[in-house]
Every structure is written in C-alpha cells, then in structure tokens.
Amino acid sequence: MKLLEFIKIYPTEESCVADLRHKRESEGITCKHCGGVKHYWINSLLRWECATCKACTSLKSGTIMENSKMPLHIWYMVIHLMTSTKKNIAAQEVQRQVGWKRYEPIWAMMHKIRTAMGNRDGLYQLNNAIEADDAFFSIVDLERDKTEVQKRGRGSQKQASVLIMVESTLNPDQTKPYKKNRIMGFAKMLVMKDLKSEGIAQEAELALNPNSTVSTDAYKGYNGLKDIVVEHKSEVTPPKVASVKLPWVHTVISNAKRGLLGIHHSIGKEYLQNYLNEYCYKLNRRYFKTDLFDRVMLAAISTTCH
C-alpha cells in the first residue's frame, strides 16, 4: 500500500476502529464463555456482547493488540511501515516516523507483528523439491556472555544455529549459464537449540510435506530426514561448490545475513527468530499481487501475544 493510499483510507483513530471491527466480524466473533457466534456491537464500549450469555468481547481481544494501550492508529501506521518496503525497517526509524515519544512500545509492537507473521507461515508446509542447510547468525547473549568463557566456532555464544529450508524446483527452460537453473518457492528459517539429528528431524517433520524430496550436504545431522520425506539426497559438498549444489538456500542465507546486519546491527538471541519470521514472510509473498498490509492485518487478528 502506498503512503497516500494509507493516509486516505486510515486518516484517524475512528477509521482504524471501523476497519478492525469490519475485519473481525468478517472472520467471525466467537464467545469465549459459551461458544456463541451471534453478537451485538456496543459502539460506546468498543466491544461485542454475546446474544446468548451476554459476555463481552473487546475489539482487541484475541489479537496481537490485546491488552495494548497504544492507539489503533499507531498500530496501523507501524504495520504499514513494516509492509511498505521489501527490506526490514529499524524500530528507531519507525518511532521517528509515527512520532511516538518512547522507543520501547514501538519495539515491542514490531516484535508482536513479527510473531504474527511467523505464526501465519507456520500454517504451511514446504512441498516438492527442497534444499536444506544450516547457518550461524551473529547474536548478542548478554546473560551467557557475563557468566561463561567465550568459545569460538561451532557452539560460540555469539552464534545462533539456524536451519534453512527452501523449495527449489528444476527449471529446464533456463539455459543461461549465469543464472540459477532452479525456481525458488517458499522458504523457512528456524532457530535451533543445536543441529543434532533429533532436533532437525523434529522441526522438519512439521515444516515439510512427507511427499517431498530434500537435498542436503553430508552433515550427519540430516540423517533423520530419510524417515520423514519420500527421498533424502545427501552429498558431500565442499564449500567452494556449495552455492552450486544448493543455490537457493545459500542465496537466502546470504541475503538474510546482509539484511539483518545492515538494519539492526546487533540482535538478541531470543529475538532472532522474530527477525527471520519477518524476512521469510516478505520473501514468501514477493510475487503476491494482493496488498501485504491486509495480509498482515489478517494474521494480526488471529494471533494473541502476551
């Protein structure tokens, strides 16, 4: 959505209230007490009253905005800023754009929105031919940095293990040598406690369709994939040819690292998954013709963040 469009459609707090009410009623309001679906809107209280048991449901209840005292207009502006560009945007810049005095509420709002993005992508599984690999992302872990001896390489407190899976279908029509001969589909990036076989298999079982074919390097942590998908292709892959054997997964990794480093500079360990959620959410919808703002709003009203 362009900036002028947003200003025209959502100029005031009242316009945002009316829009959120419409979106929630379109999805359907269900009473938490009796399960009733028929409600009456009480405009003075900004809530619905159940026609059966008279229990009330507030406008923000059951959404990422639940228990938030921030105006809806600010929520809408933040979502617009996060969805109006392909790349991420820093919380400090969002704070400046919306004109809010305190940084912390804006930062917290953005992480709730990223959580909603991740929940929405978590509903879908990757299909067909898939590339999988792991990578290490730079993080800040202040609690461990104070108490533990610093390690280097694998297991370092300054590195987080991430499992990356990308749909990658062979493109026989691609004849140009400088372009990839595969077509990229959807991607998933999951922060892992470690890269042992048990953990990878557990996450892959949720993320991958059982009828898929997965290509990886020969790392032993991927051995459990053969019990989850139809076919697991494992091949010893020297670093020099990794980007050729698994082209799209390495492109996703390098673009994510470059994007996060350029915008956020340093990322706390517990928040890395949220940033990857936003990156994958936008990446997976890069060709969608429908407006990304409306898609995130639908995700927002079906996710509760505490």
Helices and strands as residue ranges (DSSP letters): H 3-9, H 13-27, E 39-42, E 47-50, E 56-58, H 72-83, H 91-98, H 103-121, E 129-138, H 142-147, E 159-170, E 182-192, H 197-207, E 213-217, G 220-227, E 231-235, G 239-241, H 242-245, H 247-264, G 269-271, H 272-284, H 292-300
